[in-house]
Amino acid sequence: MNLHSSLFDPPFPQRIALATDAWKPQVNGVVRTLEETVSRLAWRGHEVMPITPDQFASLPMPFYREIRLALAPKRAIGRKLAAFSPEIVHIATEGPIGWATRNWCLKHGVPFTTAFHTRFPDYAAVRTGLSAERFWPLMQRFHAPSRAVLAATPSLRHELVGRGIGPIVPWSRGIDAALFNADVVPDARIRALRDEGRGPVLLYVGRLAPEKGLDDFLRCDHPGSKVVVGDGPALAALKAKYPQASFTGRLTGKALASAYAAADCFVFPSRSDTFGLVMVEALACGVPVAGFPVQGPIDIVGPVGRGGMNEQLNPIGAVDEDLNAAIARALACNRADCARYGAEFSWDAATDQFVAALAGALEGEPVAA
């Protein structure tokens, strides 16, 4: 029985194919979002068929070896989709699987939606030295036939509309509230850095790669102990360049939650992320967030630190072009205020948005942003 079917007018999508080039064993916000969505769709009674890189021969993506690019998936994907006969298809990424699925849908007249998870033009610009504007036409072409383009934040949706990508619909994110909350026991080793008189603990969690802005964080001169959680191609270089920082490697589950809880401030130096799920997880553990006034931090923390819609009575973080200033203001925030705000991000609410977008796409009238 579909417990949520009463929320939407028919047609209500039951057979959904979800195509993505990002999938386990990758650990990032896109994969977590898709895993949570597939799980909740199944619980609600939808039949979901994921199409993922592990189903095909693949090779590592240049400069991002954790991502496997499917090799020549066109025919195999066509067979899978034909056998499943989906009512609608959601395409999460603009990689080989995404393109092959998009082309099959167009050929067979099957409605599909897409999502804008990653600022691919910005990543490509960092890697190639070319202007990001060189890569936006490819994004525009990919998303043009989509019945609805799902995007997480107001600022991203506004930018996509300005670039002629759409129709745009909202699809936010959530957290595992049982794992990330104000009652998490702090990691004793990380907490000891502060107790030993080395100043407040300034934490980063995420992939260690050039586009993540780690140099801006690790070279800032705000007093404190800098702790970096994560792995990636820049790890060895960062360790050599910043020997005073502590690098834990990748953490997951309870160990990650404890690392958040041990911090005094979560620093998010990326200028290219569209959301930044780690910021919400940190907030839910009671940790204020500091970042630059760009997409992601501006939508979650807000321009004046009181939430993306300026809806919070008290600040839960700070954004500033001077990262030192943002950290200083964030450290003054109340942890209880941060935890209450972080707890508001729900995967069930995000899944409601996803289903509404697909139902609207089936009707041919996408949900307005």
SVG drawing of the C-alpha trace seen along z (x, -y; Angstrom):
<svg xmlns="http://www.w3.org/2000/svg" viewBox="-6 -40 61 47">
<polyline fill="none" stroke="black" stroke-width="0.4" points="0.0,0.0 1.3,-3.5 1.1,-5.4 1.6,-8.8 -0.6,-8.4 -3.3,-10.7 -0.8,-13.7 -0.9,-13.9 -3.4,-13.9 -3.1,-11.2 -1.1,-10.3 1.1,-9.1 4.3,-7.5 4.7,-3.8 7.4,-2.5 10.4,-4.8 13.7,-4.3 16.6,-6.3 19.7,-6.6 23.0,-7.9 26.7,-7.9 27.3,-8.6 26.8,-5.6 28.3,-3.4 31.1,-3.0 31.5,-6.8 30.8,-8.7 29.4,-12.2 26.2,-14.2 24.9,-13.1 25.1,-9.4 23.6,-9.9 20.7,-11.8 20.0,-9.1 20.3,-6.3 18.0,-8.0 15.5,-8.8 15.5,-5.2 15.0,-3.8 12.1,-6.1 10.4,-5.6 10.5,-1.8 9.0,-2.2 6.2,-4.3 5.3,-1.6 7.0,-2.8 8.9,-0.2 12.3,-1.8 14.9,-0.5 18.3,-2.1 20.7,-2.2 24.1,-2.6 27.8,-2.3 28.3,1.0 26.0,2.7 28.5,2.1 32.1,2.3 33.7,-1.0 36.9,-3.0 38.0,-5.7 37.1,-9.2 40.2,-11.3 41.1,-13.5 38.3,-11.8 39.2,-8.1 36.5,-7.3 33.9,-7.9 33.6,-5.0 32.4,-6.0 30.3,-3.3 31.7,-2.1 29.3,-2.0 26.2,-1.6 23.7,-2.6 22.4,0.9 22.5,2.4 20.6,-0.6 18.1,-0.3 17.4,3.3 17.0,2.6 14.6,-0.2 12.6,1.7 12.2,4.7 11.2,2.5 8.9,0.2 9.0,-2.8 6.2,-5.3 8.8,-8.0 12.6,-8.2 14.7,-10.4 18.3,-11.2 20.5,-12.3 23.8,-13.0 25.2,-14.2 27.6,-11.3 27.6,-8.4 24.7,-6.7 22.8,-10.0 23.3,-10.7 22.4,-7.1 19.2,-7.1 18.2,-10.6 18.6,-9.5 16.6,-6.3 13.8,-8.3 13.7,-10.7 13.7,-7.9 10.8,-6.0 8.8,-9.0 9.2,-8.2 8.9,-11.3 11.9,-12.1 13.2,-14.5 16.8,-15.5 18.6,-17.0 21.4,-19.6 23.5,-18.2 27.0,-19.3 28.4,-22.5 30.2,-20.5 31.3,-23.6 33.1,-24.9 34.8,-21.6 35.9,-21.3 37.3,-24.9 39.4,-24.1 40.8,-20.9 41.4,-22.3 42.1,-26.0 39.4,-26.9 36.5,-29.2 33.5,-27.6 31.4,-29.4 32.8,-27.0 31.0,-24.1 27.6,-25.6 26.2,-24.9 26.6,-21.2 24.6,-21.5 21.9,-23.4 21.7,-20.8 21.5,-17.9 18.7,-19.4 16.7,-21.0 14.2,-18.0 13.6,-17.4 10.1,-17.8 11.5,-19.2 15.0,-20.0 15.3,-19.4 17.7,-21.7 18.3,-22.0 18.6,-25.7 16.9,-29.0 20.2,-30.6 20.9,-27.6 17.4,-27.6 17.7,-31.3 21.0,-30.8 19.7,-27.9 16.6,-29.9 19.0,-32.8 20.9,-30.3 17.9,-29.1 17.8,-25.7 14.4,-24.6 11.6,-24.2 13.1,-24.3 11.5,-22.6 12.8,-22.4 14.3,-19.3 16.0,-19.9 18.0,-17.5 17.8,-15.9 19.8,-14.3 19.7,-11.1 18.4,-12.6 19.1,-9.4 22.8,-9.8 23.3,-13.5 21.9,-15.3 22.7,-17.4 23.2,-14.3 26.2,-12.8 29.2,-12.1 32.2,-14.1 35.3,-12.3 37.7,-12.5 40.8,-12.7 39.5,-15.7 38.1,-17.4 41.5,-17.0 43.0,-19.4 41.0,-22.2 41.5,-21.0 45.3,-21.0 45.1,-24.7 45.4,-24.6 42.3,-26.9 38.9,-26.1 38.5,-23.1 37.9,-24.1 36.6,-21.2 36.3,-20.4 34.5,-17.2 34.5,-16.3 36.4,-15.3 40.0,-16.5 40.3,-17.9 41.4,-21.3 37.8,-22.5 36.9,-22.2 38.9,-25.3 41.0,-23.5 43.9,-25.9 41.6,-28.8 40.7,-27.0 44.1,-25.6 46.1,-28.8 43.7,-31.1 45.3,-32.4 42.4,-32.3 43.6,-30.7 42.6,-27.2 43.2,-23.5 42.3,-22.6 41.0,-19.1 40.3,-17.6 38.1,-14.6 38.0,-12.9 40.0,-11.5 40.8,-12.4 43.6,-13.1 44.9,-16.2 45.5,-14.4 49.2,-13.8 49.9,-17.4 47.8,-18.9 49.5,-16.9 52.9,-18.0 51.9,-21.7 50.0,-22.0 51.8,-19.8 50.1,-21.5 46.6,-20.3 45.2,-17.0 44.0,-14.6 41.8,-11.8 41.0,-10.1 37.5,-9.3 34.9,-8.8 31.4,-7.5 28.4,-6.7 28.9,-7.3 32.6,-8.1 31.7,-11.0 28.9,-12.2 31.4,-12.2 33.9,-14.2 31.2,-16.9 30.2,-17.0 33.8,-17.6 34.2,-20.7 33.6,-24.3 33.1,-25.5 32.5,-23.7 34.4,-25.5 33.0,-25.0 35.5,-26.7 34.0,-25.4 32.8,-27.9 31.5,-25.3 29.1,-23.1 25.4,-23.4 24.3,-22.4 26.8,-21.0 25.0,-18.3 27.9,-18.2 26.9,-21.7 23.5,-20.5 24.9,-17.4 27.3,-19.6 24.5,-22.0 22.3,-19.2 25.2,-18.1 25.2,-21.7 28.2,-23.0 28.0,-26.5 29.1,-26.9 31.5,-29.4 31.8,-29.8 32.0,-32.1 28.9,-34.0 28.3,-31.7 25.7,-29.0 25.5,-26.4 26.5,-28.4 24.3,-31.4 21.3,-29.1 21.8,-27.2 23.5,-29.6 22.1,-32.7 23.6,-36.1 23.4,-37.3 23.8,-33.9 20.1,-33.4 19.2,-30.7 18.7,-30.7 15.4,-32.7 16.6,-34.8 14.0,-32.9 16.1,-32.1 15.9,-34.3 19.5,-33.7 22.5,-33.2 23.6,-29.6 26.8,-30.5 28.3,-33.2 29.4,-33.9 32.0,-36.4 34.6,-36.9 37.1,-37.0 37.0,-33.5 38.7,-34.5 35.8,-36.9 33.2,-34.3 34.9,-31.8 35.0,-34.5 31.3,-35.2 30.3,-31.6 32.2,-30.7 29.9,-33.1 26.8,-31.2 24.8,-29.1 25.1,-25.3 21.4,-24.7 20.2,-27.1 22.4,-25.3 21.1,-21.9 17.4,-23.0 18.0,-24.4 19.9,-21.4 17.1,-19.1 14.6,-20.8 16.2,-19.2 14.1,-16.0 14.6,-13.3 10.9,-12.6 10.1,-16.2 12.7,-16.1 11.2,-12.8 7.7,-14.6 9.3,-17.2 10.8,-14.5 7.5,-12.7 5.6,-15.9 8.1,-16.8 7.7,-13.5 3.9,-13.5 3.8,-17.0 6.1,-15.9 3.8,-13.0 0.9,-15.5 3.0,-17.6 2.8,-20.5 5.9,-20.6 5.7,-22.0 6.6,-25.7 9.8,-26.5"/>
</svg>
